[in-house]
Amino acid sequence: MRYNNVIKKRDKNKKLHYSPSFVNKIPIKDSDIFIFVNDGDRFDMLAQRYYGDSNLWWIIAKANQMGNGRLGIDHTKKIRIPTEIDEILDSLYSSGG
C-alpha cells in the first residue's frame, strides 16, 4: 500500500525507479492541537496515538518542519498535531504521487 500512489518509471534497462511524493506546507487550522512532547517521543508514536496509524508520522513531522523520526526538540516547546488529515492525504493521492 505504501507505494500504490507513487510515480513509478522504468529506465532504458527496464529498472524500476520510484519518484518521491511531496506534500506542500500544511497550513495551521483551528482544529490543530498543540502538545508538549515527552522524552523519547517519536513521530510514529504520536501518529499512532492521534491517528491510529504510525505510518502517518510524516504529517506531524511536516507540520512542524522537522525531518527525522525522533523529536530532537526542546521539551519546553509545543509541537502541532494536525487533526484534519483527510485533506492532506487527498492532496497527496490526487497529485499523482
N, C-alpha and C positions, 0 to 999 in steps of 0.2 A: 504494500500500500504506500510506503514512503516515497517510492519513485514513480507512482502512477501518473502524476501530473508534472513531471519534469520533462523538459525538452530533451529528446534523445536524437543524436545524429551519428551516422556511420561515416568514417573516413574512407579514403580510396582503397584501403586494405580491409575494409568491412569491419573495422574495430569500432565498437560502440562507445560513444562519449556522451556523458551527461552534462547538460548546462545547468548552472545553478539558478534557483528561483530566488527572486528578491521581493521583499515587501518594503514599500516606501515607509516613511515615517509614520508611526502610529500616533494619531492625534489624541490629545487628552480629552476625556469625556467626563461629564458629571458623575457617571456611574462607576468610574475607576475608583479603586480603593488604594490606600497607601498604608504600608506596614513597615515596621522595624524588623529587620532580619535578625535571626539568632546565629550565633557562632556555629559554623558547619552547614548552614542552609545552602542549598544549591537550587538553581533554577528548575531542574527536573522535579525536585521535591515539592517546590512551590506550585508548579504546574499540576502535579498530581493532586495536591491539596485543593487548589482553586478550580481546576478544570476537569479533574478526574482522568487526566491523560498526561503522563510525564513527557511524552513526545512533543508536547506543545510548549516546552521550556523556552524556545526561541522567541515566543511572543513577549514574555516577560523581559528577556534579555534585550530585545529590540526596543521595547517601550522605555527601557532605562539606559539605552545606548551603551550596552555592555555586550561583549562578545563571547567570553568564555563561560563555561558551565559553573564555575564557582563564583560566589558572591564576594569578590575581593573588594568590598567597600566598607566604609566606616559604619559600624553598627548604630551610630547615633543618627544616621540619615535614614529617611524613609525611601522605600522603593515603590514604584507604581505597578499595580496589578490591573491590567485592563479586564473588565468583566464582560463586555460585549465583544466577543471574539468572532462571532459569525461573519461580520463584515470583513474582518481581517482575512479569515480563511477563504471567503468567497472571492475577495480581490486576488488572492494568490492563485486560486484554481481557475478563475476566469481569465487570467492574464496569459494562459497558455503555458505556464511554467510553474 
